[in-house]
Amino acid sequence: MELLDSRQLRAFQELARQGSFTAAAKNLNLTQSAVSHSIKALENALEVSLFERLGKSVCLTPSGEVLLKHADRILSRMERAQDEITLLGRPGHGRLRIGATVTISQYVLPSVLRELRESFPDFDITVVTADSRDLMQKLETGDIDVAVALENAYSDKLKPERLFQDQIQMALSPMHPFAKMKKIQSEDLALESFIFYSQNSETFRILEQQSRENGVNLKTALQVGSMAAIKEMAKIGMGVGLLSPWVAEAELASGSLLFRPLPWKIRERHWAIHRDSRHEKQAIEDVFAGICKNVIDTLIQRTNRLLDKGVD
């Protein structure tokens, strides 16, 4: 079998993403006829049908789904090879594509990127923000080089390097009744309204599982897309925020929020830097991991001191 044509693979990839010859052709700056000929040639070469035609739209066949997994990775590696060859004649230049959750992007990466930029001023550094599961998929398809996300057994192809662990706690206004209670029981949560991060997040799935295991139904008051929104709503008494204290250092210092543990045995969340073990590691990735560790350790130490002060 002859090697597959990269232009045909690119047309296939775009058609799979768009589900339409019109949209694929527009994104590729080609005619619909050119895209159609590329797909037909690819199907002839592989002797399979890659798409089912459904009127003006298309969807992948099982064979197409298999090919898409490989096409994403092949084209990403080809792009990376071109970039690395181009950069060979430019010492000190390169590229690092970082993936991070919303929380890490907001509270950790600013300090990390400032220090990383000082060490690698000529590198092209980009950040993609997504949920942990989505970041693992982007790693597998070669869309990013490293990811800072929750550590879970997503794939044996990914190599996690643990950074730290934390726990979700209840963030309260100082005026909330829970703030004056010496011990909060599970039954105290029954009528309370909670402010969650997105239901699509890994953290929400962890909380839901833990509450179910402890026979508690956490009543959702609001679901929001940022930790900042959870904190602001908790401060004005709209409910109890569920988050980790290290994202609320400023609020702890000002006394506008305090934290109480959930009234059951809490499983820690484990955070890690994830890499795809199949790609060759760059030196900047190790530097990035080291800076992340230092920044997070310092942040958690400061937060723990504030929490201890609040208990006293």
VOFITI-992299 format. One line per field, with one value per residue: x, y negated, z of N, C-alpha, C in turn. Coordinates in steps of 0.05 Angstrom, whole numbers. Each point is the difference from the previous one (the first is absolute). Example, Ala and Ser with C-alpha at 12.3 -4.5 7.8 and 13.67 -1.06 7.14 Angstrom:
2
n.X 264 -7;
n.Y 114 -21;
n.Z 156 -14;
ca.X -18 16;
ca.Y -24 -24;
ca.Z 0 1;
c.X 18 -15;
c.Y -24 -22;
c.Z 0 14;
END
This chain:
312
n.X 17 -7 20 -15 -15 19 -2 -1 20 12 -7 9 22 2 -5 16 15 -3 3 15 -4 -22 -5 5 -13 -18 2 -1 -17 -17 -4 -27 4 18 -16 -21 17 8 -25 -8 22 -5 -26 8 17 -20 -15 -8 -24 6 -19 -21 -11 -7 -10 -1 -4 21 2 18 11 -4 4 -18 -14 7 -4 -21 -1 7 -19 -15 9 -5 -22 -6 8 -13 -20 2 2 -19 -14 6 -5 -22 -4 9 -6 -18 25 -10 -8 -26 -15 -17 -16 -10 -9 -21 -9 -25 -1 14 -15 -19 6 9 -11 -14 4 -10 -18 -3 4 -18 -14 7 -6 -23 14 13 -12 -13 -11 -16 -24 -8 -24 -2 -21 5 -24 -9 15 -9 -23 3 8 -20 -14 17 -23 8 20 -10 -9 -10 -6 -25 11 -5 -10 5 26 7 -9 -15 19 -13 6 -3 -18 -25 -10 -26 -18 -24 -5 -14 -4 3 -22 15 -21 10 -24 10 4 -22 -4 2 -22 6 -26 -1 -16 20 9 -20 -2 26 5 10 23 -5 22 5 -24 12 6 26 4 -18 12 23 -10 -11 22 15 -17 -1 27 -4 -16 14 -22 21 -15 -3 13 26 2 25 12 2 24 6 -17 11 24 -6 -11 21 15 -19 6 7 18 5 23 4 22 24 9 18 -25 0 25 -8 -20 18 18 -20 -4 -1 17 -14 15 -17 11 -5 -24 20 8 18 -5 26 1 9 17 2 26 -16 12 3 2 -17 0 20 9 -10 23 -15 -7 26 9 -19 5 26 -5 -16 18 19 -13 -8 24 10 -17 4 26 -3 -14 16 18 -14 -2 25 5 -16 12 24;
n.Y 24 -19 -17 -8 -14 -17 -8 25 6 -22 7 25 -10 -18 18 16 -22 -7 25 -16 7 -14 7 25 -3 -13 17 17 -19 20 11 2 -5 -18 -9 0 -10 -16 -3 -3 -15 -12 0 -8 -17 -6 -2 -23 -1 -25 -7 -5 -1 -22 0 -25 17 5 26 5 18 25 5 -18 10 24 -7 -12 20 15 -10 -3 24 12 -15 6 25 0 -13 17 19 -12 -4 25 8 -16 10 20 -17 2 0 15 7 -1 21 -10 21 -17 21 -13 9 -8 16 19 -4 -2 20 15 2 -21 9 24 -11 -17 19 15 -22 -4 26 -2 -22 19 13 14 -13 20 -8 25 -11 21 16 14 10 -25 -8 22 -6 -25 11 17 -21 -7 -9 13 -12 -16 12 -21 24 8 15 12 25 -22 4 24 -16 -10 -18 5 -25 12 -19 5 0 0 -15 8 -25 -7 -18 -15 -15 -19 -9 20 13 12 -25 1 20 12 14 4 8 25 4 -15 18 13 -22 5 -23 15 -12 12 13 -3 10 -11 -12 7 -25 -8 16 -10 -25 5 13 -19 -19 14 3 -25 8 -19 -14 -8 -17 -1 -21 2 1 -4 -16 -12 3 -21 11 24 -11 -14 21 14 -21 -1 25 3 10 26 -12 16 -4 -1 -1 14 2 -1 -1 -16 16 20 -13 -6 26 -3 21 20 20 19 22 15 6 7 25 -20 8 1 -23 14 -20 -1 1 0 22 -1 24 -4 -24 -9 2 -24 -13 -17 25 8 -21 3 26 -7 -18 17 18 -17 -8 24 10 -22 3 26 -5 -20 16 20 -19 -9 25 5 -24 8 24 -13;
n.Z 0 -17 7 21 -17 9 -25 -8 17 -9 -25 5 12 -18 -19 14 3 -25 -10 -15 -26 3 25 -5 -23 14 20 -21 -6 -2 -24 0 -26 8 19 -17 -19 20 9 -25 -4 23 -6 -24 11 17 -23 11 11 -1 -17 15 -24 14 -25 11 19 15 5 19 -16 9 -26 -6 20 -9 -25 10 17 -21 -16 22 8 -23 -3 26 -3 -23 12 20 -18 -14 23 8 -24 -1 24 -15 -19 20 10 19 -24 2 7 18 -3 18 13 9 23 2 21 -12 -22 17 15 -20 -24 8 24 -8 -15 20 18 -13 -4 25 3 -13 -3 -14 20 -17 20 -3 7 4 4 16 2 23 -4 -6 21 12 -11 7 23 0 -8 19 9 22 13 18 22 13 11 7 19 -22 1 -14 0 -9 -19 20 4 23 7 23 3 6 24 -3 14 -8 7 22 -20 22 0 13 -14 -14 5 -21 -4 14 -17 23 -5 -26 2 -9 21 8 -18 12 15 0 -11 -20 -2 -23 -6 -25 -6 -20 23 2 10 -17 -17 9 0 -24 -7 11 -9 -23 2 7 -19 -13 -3 -13 13 -26 9 -6 -26 5 -18 24 11 -15 -18 4 1 -21 -10 7 -8 -19 7 -26 16 2 -3 -21 14 -10 25 -15 -10 26 -7 -20 -4 3 -14 -16 4 -26 1 10 9 -6 12 -21 10 -15 -2 -4 -25 0 -12 -20 1 -27 -8 -21 -9 -25 10 -20 11 -14 25 2 1 -15 -7 4 -14 -19 1 0 -18 -13 5 -6 -21 -5 5 -11 -20 1 2 -18 -16 5 -2 -21 -8 6 -11 -20 2 3;
ca.X -17 15 -5 -23 7 -6 -21 -25 -6 -9 -27 -16 -2 -17 -27 -9 -5 -22 -24 -12 19 1 16 28 13 4 22 25 4 -1 -26 -13 8 27 -3 -13 19 20 -12 -4 26 8 -16 9 26 -4 -20 -22 -15 8 -23 -27 -12 -26 -9 23 20 13 10 20 -5 20 27 8 7 27 19 1 18 27 4 5 27 20 2 12 28 12 2 21 25 6 8 26 20 2 13 27 19 -4 6 -16 -28 -15 -28 -11 -29 -8 -28 -5 -27 -7 11 29 6 -6 13 28 15 12 26 17 7 18 27 8 6 27 20 -2 -13 -5 -18 -29 -14 -29 -15 -27 -15 -21 -3 21 -4 5 28 12 -5 18 27 2 -1 23 -7 16 24 -3 -26 -2 -28 -3 14 -18 10 -13 12 27 19 7 18 -4 20 -17 7 -10 -27 -17 -26 -22 -12 -22 7 -23 1 2 -26 -15 -3 20 25 0 -4 25 2 -22 -7 -10 -28 -1 3 -24 -15 18 3 28 9 19 12 -15 -6 17 28 8 -5 -29 -4 11 -18 -25 5 5 -25 -17 11 -6 -29 -8 -6 8 -19 14 -12 10 24 14 23 25 4 -4 -29 -8 9 -16 -28 1 5 -25 -19 -18 3 26 17 16 26 23 8 22 -9 -12 20 -7 -24 7 16 -18 -21 -27 -9 14 -4 -6 1 -25 -2 5 28 4 22 16 4 29 6 25 7 -3 14 -3 26 9 14 26 -3 18 11 -17 -22 9 1 -28 -9 13 -12 -27 2 8 -22 -22 9 0 -28 -14 11 -12 -28 -1 5 -24 -20 7 -6 -29 -9 8;
ca.Y -24 -25 -19 -18 -27 -18 -19 15 2 -26 -4 19 -10 -24 9 14 -20 -18 14 -13 -6 -30 -12 10 -13 -28 -1 9 -17 17 4 25 21 9 15 25 17 9 21 24 13 13 24 20 10 17 19 -1 -25 -15 -17 5 -25 -4 -25 -18 5 26 9 20 29 11 -2 -28 -6 11 -16 -27 1 0 -24 -22 2 -1 -28 -16 6 -12 -28 -4 5 -24 -21 5 -4 -29 -12 10 -22 -22 10 -12 -2 25 -3 16 -3 8 3 -3 -4 -28 -8 -2 -22 -25 -4 10 -5 -27 -1 19 -9 -23 11 16 -18 -11 20 7 -24 2 22 -6 14 -4 13 9 5 20 19 20 22 -11 -4 26 6 -18 11 24 -7 -17 -29 -14 15 6 -9 0 8 21 25 22 20 -4 15 10 -14 -25 3 -21 -6 -12 -27 -5 10 -19 9 -19 -8 -19 -28 -12 -27 0 -3 25 16 20 -13 0 27 13 24 2 28 5 -8 -29 -8 8 -23 -21 -3 0 -12 19 -5 13 28 15 1 24 -6 5 29 9 -8 15 27 0 -6 23 21 -8 -2 -28 -12 -28 -17 -20 -27 -12 12 -23 8 -10 -1 -27 -4 15 -15 -25 7 10 -23 -15 17 13 29 10 7 24 -3 5 -26 -14 -19 -23 -12 -28 -1 8 -22 -23 9 -1 27 20 27 22 25 14 18 28 5 -11 10 -21 -2 0 -16 9 -9 23 -1 24 14 7 -22 -7 -22 -24 -9 -20 13 5 -26 -7 17 -9 -26 5 12 -21 -20 13 5 -26 -8 16 -7 -25 5 16 -18 -15 18 5 -24 -3 19 -11;
ca.Z 0 -1 23 -4 -8 22 -9 3 28 10 -9 15 27 1 -5 24 20 -9 -7 -24 -21 -4 22 -2 -22 7 19 -13 -24 -23 -10 10 -17 8 25 -7 -13 20 16 -17 -4 25 3 -20 10 24 -7 20 1 24 7 -9 -10 11 -12 -4 22 0 26 -3 3 19 -11 2 28 5 -14 11 23 -10 -16 18 10 -22 -10 21 0 -24 6 20 -13 -16 18 12 -21 -4 24 3 -6 18 27 21 -8 1 5 21 1 27 6 29 8 5 26 -3 -18 14 26 1 -24 -3 13 -14 -27 2 4 -23 -22 5 -6 -29 -12 -29 -5 -5 22 -1 21 -6 25 -3 22 0 -20 -26 -3 -6 -28 -15 2 -16 -28 -6 -1 21 8 28 11 29 4 21 -7 -2 -19 -25 -22 7 -17 12 23 19 21 21 10 27 5 15 6 -3 25 -2 3 13 10 30 11 -4 25 3 10 29 11 7 -16 -20 -5 -27 -1 -2 -28 -15 -10 -9 -29 -7 -25 -13 -27 -21 2 -19 10 15 28 5 1 25 22 -2 9 29 14 -3 18 28 3 0 -26 1 -15 -16 -3 -25 -13 -14 -15 10 29 9 4 24 23 3 8 28 18 6 12 -19 4 9 -23 3 -14 16 12 -12 -20 14 18 5 16 27 13 7 18 -13 -2 16 -11 18 -15 -3 23 -5 -7 -26 -16 -11 -29 -7 -24 -12 -27 -18 -26 -17 1 -27 -13 12 19 -3 25 11 15 28 14 6 23 24 7 10 27 18 2 14 28 14 2 20 27 9 6 25 22 4 11 29 14 3 21 25;
c.X 17 -6 -22 10 -9 -22 -27 -8 -11 -29 -19 -5 -20 -29 -12 -8 -25 -26 -14 22 3 18 29 15 6 24 27 7 1 -29 -12 8 28 -1 -12 19 21 -12 -4 26 9 -16 8 27 -3 -20 -22 -15 6 -23 -26 -12 -29 -10 25 21 11 7 19 -11 19 28 10 7 28 20 3 20 29 6 7 29 21 4 12 31 15 3 23 28 9 9 28 23 5 16 29 21 -4 3 -17 -29 -14 -29 -9 -30 -10 -31 -4 -30 -5 13 30 7 -3 19 29 16 11 29 20 9 19 28 10 9 28 22 1 -14 -8 -17 -29 -16 -30 -14 -28 -14 -23 -2 21 -3 5 30 15 -4 18 29 3 0 23 -6 15 23 -1 -27 2 -29 -1 11 -21 11 -14 11 28 22 10 16 -4 23 -14 12 -8 -28 -15 -26 -20 -12 -23 10 -24 4 2 -27 -17 -2 22 26 2 -3 27 4 -25 -5 -11 -29 -3 0 -26 -14 18 2 30 5 22 14 -16 -4 18 28 4 -6 -29 -5 10 -18 -26 4 3 -25 -19 9 -7 -30 -11 -6 6 -18 15 -16 7 23 13 25 26 1 -6 -30 -10 7 -18 -28 0 4 -25 -22 -20 0 28 17 16 25 23 11 22 -8 -12 19 -7 -24 5 15 -18 -22 -28 -10 15 -8 -6 0 -28 -1 1 30 4 23 15 -1 30 4 28 5 0 15 -7 27 11 15 25 -3 20 10 -18 -23 8 2 -28 -10 12 -11 -28 1 7 -23 -23 7 -2 -29 -14 11 -12 -29 -3 5 -24 -23 6 -5 -29 -11 7 -19;
c.Y -25 -17 -19 -28 -20 -20 13 4 -26 -6 18 -10 -24 8 14 -20 -16 15 -10 -5 -30 -13 9 -14 -29 -3 6 -18 17 0 25 24 11 17 28 19 11 23 25 14 14 25 22 13 20 22 2 -26 -14 -17 12 -26 -2 -27 -17 3 28 7 23 28 10 -2 -29 -9 9 -18 -27 -1 -2 -25 -24 0 -3 -29 -18 5 -12 -30 -6 5 -24 -22 4 -3 -29 -13 9 -22 -24 9 -16 -4 27 -6 18 -6 12 3 -2 -3 -30 -10 -4 -25 -27 -5 9 -9 -28 -2 19 -11 -24 10 16 -18 -13 20 7 -23 3 24 -10 17 -6 17 7 6 19 17 22 21 -10 -4 26 7 -17 10 24 -6 -19 -29 -17 18 9 -9 1 5 20 26 23 20 -2 17 9 -13 -26 5 -23 -3 -17 -27 -5 13 -21 13 -22 -5 -19 -28 -15 -30 2 -2 25 15 21 -12 1 28 14 26 1 29 2 -10 -30 -10 3 -24 -22 -1 -3 -13 17 -13 17 30 17 4 26 -5 5 30 11 -6 15 28 1 -5 24 23 -6 -5 -28 -9 -29 -17 -22 -26 -12 17 -23 10 -10 1 -27 -5 15 -16 -25 7 11 -23 -15 18 14 30 6 7 25 -3 5 -27 -14 -19 -25 -13 -29 -2 10 -22 -23 8 0 28 17 27 20 26 12 22 30 4 -9 13 -24 1 0 -14 9 -15 25 -5 25 14 7 -22 -7 -25 -23 -9 -20 13 6 -26 -9 15 -9 -27 4 11 -22 -20 12 5 -26 -9 16 -5 -26 4 15 -18 -17 16 5 -25 -4 19 -10 -23;
c.Z 0 24 -7 -6 22 -7 2 29 12 -8 16 29 2 -6 24 21 -7 -6 -25 -20 -4 21 -2 -23 6 19 -12 -24 -25 -11 12 -17 7 25 -6 -13 19 16 -16 -5 25 5 -19 9 23 -5 21 -5 26 11 -9 -8 9 -11 -5 21 -2 29 -4 2 22 -10 1 28 7 -14 12 24 -10 -15 18 9 -22 -9 21 1 -24 4 20 -13 -17 18 11 -21 -5 22 4 -4 18 29 21 -7 2 6 23 1 26 1 30 5 5 26 -1 -17 15 24 1 -24 -2 11 -14 -27 1 4 -23 -23 5 -7 -30 -15 -29 -7 -5 20 -2 22 -10 27 -6 25 -3 -21 -28 -5 -6 -29 -18 0 -19 -30 -8 -2 20 8 29 10 31 6 22 -10 1 -20 -27 -23 8 -18 13 26 20 19 21 9 29 3 17 7 -5 27 -5 5 10 4 30 13 -3 26 4 12 30 12 5 -17 -18 -6 -29 -3 -2 -29 -16 -12 -11 -30 -6 -27 -11 -24 -20 4 -18 11 15 30 7 2 26 24 0 10 31 15 -1 19 29 4 0 -28 1 -19 -15 -1 -27 -11 -16 -12 9 30 11 5 25 25 5 10 29 19 6 9 -18 2 11 -25 6 -17 19 11 -15 -22 13 20 8 18 29 14 8 20 -13 -5 22 -10 22 -16 -3 22 -7 -8 -29 -14 -12 -31 -5 -27 -11 -26 -17 -26 -16 -1 -28 -14 15 17 -6 27 13 16 28 16 8 24 26 10 12 28 21 5 17 29 16 5 22 28 11 8 26 24 6 12 30 16 5 22 27 9;
END
